[in-house]
Amino acid sequence: MVMFNSYEKNQWLVSSEWLSQRLNDPQIAIVDCRFQLADPQWGYRQYLASHIRGAYYLDLEKDLSAPIEKHGGRHPLPAPQLLAEKLSALGISQETLVVAYDDARFAFAARLWWLLRYLGHENVALLDGGWSSWVEGGYPVADTIPAPKWGNFVVDLQSDWIVDRDTVKSRQGLPSVVLLDSRDSDRYRGEREPIDPIAGHIPGAVNSPWQRVCDERGYCLPLSVQQQLWTNYQQADEIIVYCGSGVTACVNLFSMKLAGIDKAKLYPGGWSDWCSYLT
């Protein structure tokens, strides 16, 4: 298993410099997660044009989500075994360190970070500063797709890490449970809704926008800031985190993990699932 050097503040975050020194390490798999909701093909086009040398690409909607149905949200969780097969084809096994990156302040890379851990693979980190940091550092890039490898990704599903709509409803109003909306504050307040058919938030939810985790350049803010974000919720028995469709909520879950909070769960369907019952 790859060991982190003294640079690493924790096991969940690596620098471009650290990664650049290990591009030929067979126990490291790099995954490009760039994506744009408004243009689903954009991320793969960017990947084909240029990516971290040796990196593979996983698509938010084709690989990291299941097909959309009437309910369940815009990005349902993928079938665990299907995702495991795709990860095995990237050469990922138990001992592999997976490094995920995007160029959107962890918005999509954190989804892979969370999914891997949900499937039982804890050896995963995010690239601090993402693609921009790599390019600015002048580190090696390529426009060729690396050949498939063969790993043996074994699923150990953490099924209690997620909740569905019925569970959220049963927890509403309980003083020991925090329901946390990760979307922009104006979407939380119902003043703007660019994607879903109804604006607003789940009754009883509090708001902490996911962008607070990083600075504008995509670098993770210091540990003291991560801890401060969740100070008011430390006494809760359970924290249920959601966003529009279970993607950017994973950035807040990443922050909570940095801060040492292990009682947070994901409502994958998020507002898109919740409001699908209101139309």
Buried (B, 14 or more C-beta within 10 A) or exposed (E): EBEBEEEBBBBBBBBBEBBBEBBEEEBBBBBBBBBBBEEEEEBBEBBEEBBBBBBBBBBBBEBBBBEBEEBBBBBBBBEBEEBBEBBBBBBBBBEBBBBBBBBBBBBBBBBBBBBBBBBBBEBBBBBBBBBBBBBEEEBEBEEEEBEEBEBEBEBEEEEEBBBEBEEBEEBEEEEEBBBBBBBBEEBBBEEEBEEBEEBBBBEBBEBBBBBBBBEEEBBBBEBEBBBEBBEEBEEBEBBBBBBBBBBBBBBBBBBBBBBEBEBBBBBBBBBBBBBBEEE
